[in-house]
Amino acid sequence: MVQTFGTSQTGDIYLDSAGNLALLSGQSAVESAAQVASLMQLGEAIYQTNLGLPAFETVFSGVPNLAIYESYLRTTLMNVPGVVSVTSITAKVENNTFSYTAQIETVYGSLKVSG
């Protein structure tokens, strides 16, 4: 069974109603871990600065290279425990706003991750 800390929509861990670190398991754990992984920018991990997606290099400098970003996102999501496959990824830049949606298959069923 997949387990992880519960995270808010901004990727921050939080306390549950009893004042303990929130823990997630099963499908909600995979969904949360996939969401946090897809939001992590390259260099953000304090102890492993080689982790994360290179958004600044692929999306935010010059002409966006969304194909490379999608490739990194696919690899990142496939490394999340419980993810079986990534069935589709759509990334776009509209009105100077970057967004993505990924459909993933997990050991618990199908999920959508977006940001």
Backbone torsions as a table, in degrees:
resi	resn	phi	psi	omega
1	MET	NA	134.4	178.9
2	VAL	-80.1	134.3	177.1
3	GLN	-134.9	148.3	176.7
4	THR	-158.4	169.1	174.1
5	PHE	-71.7	145.5	174.6
6	GLY	-70.9	140.4	179.0
7	THR	-129.8	150.9	176.0
8	SER	-76.5	179.3	179.8
9	GLN	-66.0	-18.1	177.4
10	THR	-93.2	2.1	177.1
11	GLY	89.9	8.2	-179.7
12	ASP	-89.8	138.3	174.2
13	ILE	-70.0	157.1	-176.7
14	TYR	-144.6	168.0	178.2
15	LEU	-94.1	143.0	177.0
16	ASP	-81.4	-175.3	-175.7
17	SER	-64.5	-20.5	178.5
18	ALA	-91.5	-0.1	179.4
19	GLY	87.2	11.2	178.2
20	ASN	-100.5	159.7	173.1
21	LEU	-59.4	130.6	-179.6
22	ALA	-70.4	134.3	177.1
23	LEU	-116.8	139.7	176.6
24	LEU	-117.2	152.6	175.4
25	SER	-142.2	164.2	177.7
26	GLY	67.7	-142.6	-175.8
27	GLN	-59.5	-41.2	-179.2
28	SER	-65.8	-30.4	177.3
29	ALA	-69.2	-43.1	178.5
30	VAL	-64.6	-43.3	179.8
31	GLU	-61.2	-45.5	179.6
32	SER	-64.9	-44.1	-179.6
33	ALA	-64.1	-39.4	178.2
34	ALA	-66.3	-40.3	179.2
35	GLN	-64.7	-46.5	179.7
36	VAL	-63.5	-43.1	179.7
37	ALA	-61.8	-38.6	-178.3
38	SER	-74.8	-18.7	178.4
39	LEU	-90.9	-17.9	-176.1
40	MET	-71.6	124.6	177.2
41	GLN	-88.3	150.0	178.9
42	LEU	-55.3	129.1	178.8
43	GLY	93.1	-6.3	-178.2
44	GLU	-75.9	-28.8	-178.8
45	ALA	-71.6	117.2	-173.0
46	ILE	-57.4	-44.1	-175.0
47	TYR	-96.8	-10.1	177.8
48	GLN	-138.4	75.3	-174.2
49	THR	-67.9	-6.7	176.6
50	ASN	-85.1	-3.1	178.9
51	LEU	-90.5	154.5	176.3
52	GLY	112.6	169.8	-178.0
53	LEU	-93.0	136.6	-178.0
54	PRO	-82.6	64.6	-176.8
55	ALA	-64.5	-39.9	-178.5
56	PHE	-65.3	-36.8	-179.0
57	GLU	-76.6	-30.4	-173.7
58	THR	-104.8	-26.7	-174.0
59	VAL	-114.8	-42.2	-167.7
60	PHE	-101.1	9.7	176.7
61	SER	-128.6	120.8	-179.6
62	GLY	68.2	-139.8	179.8
63	VAL	-83.3	123.8	-178.8
64	PRO	-59.7	134.8	175.7
65	ASN	-108.4	81.8	-173.8
66	LEU	-68.8	-27.7	178.9
67	ALA	-63.8	-41.4	178.8
68	ILE	-68.6	-41.9	178.4
69	TYR	-59.3	-46.8	179.6
70	GLU	-59.2	-38.4	178.2
71	SER	-63.3	-45.6	176.8
72	TYR	-63.0	-41.1	-179.7
73	LEU	-64.3	-42.0	178.5
74	ARG	-60.0	-46.9	179.3
75	THR	-62.7	-43.2	179.9
76	THR	-61.5	-46.3	-179.3
77	LEU	-67.0	-35.1	178.8
78	MET	-67.6	-20.0	177.8
79	ASN	-86.8	-2.0	177.7
80	VAL	-79.6	127.1	178.7
81	PRO	-56.4	132.0	178.7
82	GLY	96.8	-12.7	177.7
83	VAL	-84.2	127.6	-179.1
84	VAL	-95.7	-42.5	179.5
85	SER	-157.8	160.8	173.8
86	VAL	-111.2	112.3	-173.2
87	THR	-85.4	-29.7	177.0
88	SER	-160.6	150.8	174.3
89	ILE	-137.9	133.1	174.0
90	THR	-126.6	121.7	176.6
91	ALA	-123.8	142.0	-179.7
92	LYS	-153.8	158.4	173.2
93	VAL	-122.1	117.9	178.5
94	GLU	-132.9	129.5	179.7
95	ASN	52.2	43.1	179.1
96	ASN	63.8	22.6	177.5
97	THR	-121.4	125.4	178.7
98	PHE	-91.7	137.3	175.4
99	SER	-146.8	158.8	178.9
100	TYR	-147.3	155.9	172.4
101	THR	-140.4	133.5	178.0
102	ALA	-128.6	132.9	174.5
103	GLN	-101.2	123.6	-177.7
104	ILE	-124.7	150.2	172.5
105	GLU	-104.3	131.7	179.9
106	THR	-120.9	174.3	176.2
107	VAL	-65.3	-13.0	-178.9
108	TYR	-106.5	-5.5	-179.1
109	GLY	133.1	-167.1	-175.1
110	SER	-90.0	139.9	178.6
111	LEU	-137.0	158.4	175.1
112	LYS	-120.0	133.1	177.9
113	VAL	-120.2	133.1	-179.8
114	SER	-147.6	162.2	178.2
115	GLY	-171.1	NA	NA
